[in-house]
């Protein structure tokens, strides 16, 4: 069984919880949505990929990452730039947490897309 999906989700959520603890805003109002988001993401990707049984070689994953970044180069750059501008102008810990969580989720979901069986633009 391929556990990369679950590991990616759990590591992303652990980083979010560590960030919330570091910013001293860790509370049930933050932990509960993060937990539900993890469960919902796991269910969606599990249904979309007919379970977590596929095993992909490292070369295939690297090729898919290159192809995905090539396909979304401009939107990725603009999203990252916009998020960093918002992060730079943020003054409250909650705003910093929200913008950083968006970055963490964006990169986790891109990696899950690479691991999934979804067709990427330019792929046969």
N, C-alpha and C positions, 0 to 999 in steps of 0.2 A: 504494500500500500504506500502511496506517495503522500507524505505528510507535509510537503512544502506549502500547501494552501494554509493549513492550520498554523504552521510555524510562522508564516508571514503575517497572518492576522494577529496571532498572539504577541509577536514581537512588536508590531505596530502599536497595539493597545498598551503593552507594557511601557513603551517609550512615552506614550501619551500620559499614562498614569504617573510615570516618573517626572515628567515635565510639570504636571499639576502639583505633585508633591514639592518639587523644587520651587515653584512659584507660590507655594503655600495657599493654594486654592482648592485642595483636594477635599471633596465633600460628596455625599451621596448624590447630589444633583449633577455631579460630573461623572461619577463612577457608573451609575445606572445606565445613562445613554450610551456610554462607551461599551458596556457589556452587551446591551441589546444590539448595537451596531455590529459588534463582532459576531454575534449569533446570526443575525440577518444576513450578513455578508457570507458567512460559511454556508448557510442554507441556499442562498442564491447561486453561489459558485458550485455547490454540490449538485443542485438540480441542473444547472446549465452544462455541466461536464459529465453528467451521468455518474456521479460519484467521484471519488478521489483516487481511482485505480490506475490512471495512466502514468507511465514512467517515461520521462523525456531525457535524452542524453544532454550533457552539458553543452555540446556543440550546437545542438538544435536550439537550446535556450538562448545562447549568445547570438545566434543568427536572428532569432525572433526579436531580441532586444534591439539589435541594430536596425532591423526593418521597421519596428514600431517607432523608434526615435526618428528615423528618416521620414516616416509618414506624418508625424505630428510635430515636426521641428518648430515651426513658427508658433502654433498655438501653445506648445509647451514653453517656449521662451517667453511669450507674452504673459502667460499665466504665472510663471515663476517671477517675472519682473513685477507684475502687479501685486503679487502676494508679498514680495520683499519690500515694496514701497509701503504697503499697508502695515507691515511688520515694523518698519523703521519709524513710522509715525505713531505707532501704538504707545499709549502711556499707561494703561492699566494692565495688570497681570492677566485678567480675563481675556482681554483683546489679544495679547501676546499668545496666550494659550489657544485661542480660537484660530488665529492665523497659522500657527505652527501645526496645529492638528490638521488643518486643511492640507498643508504640505506633506505631512506624514501619511495621511489617507490617500492623497494623490499618488505618491510613489508606491505605496503598498498595492493600490488597485492596478497601477501600471504593471507591476511585477506579477500580480495575479493574472492579468490579461495575457502576459507572456507565457505563463505556465498553463493557461487554459487551452481548450481546443478551439477557441474562436479564431476565425480567419482574419489575418492582418492584411491591410491593403498592400498589394504587390506580391502576395503569396499565392502559390498555385493551389 
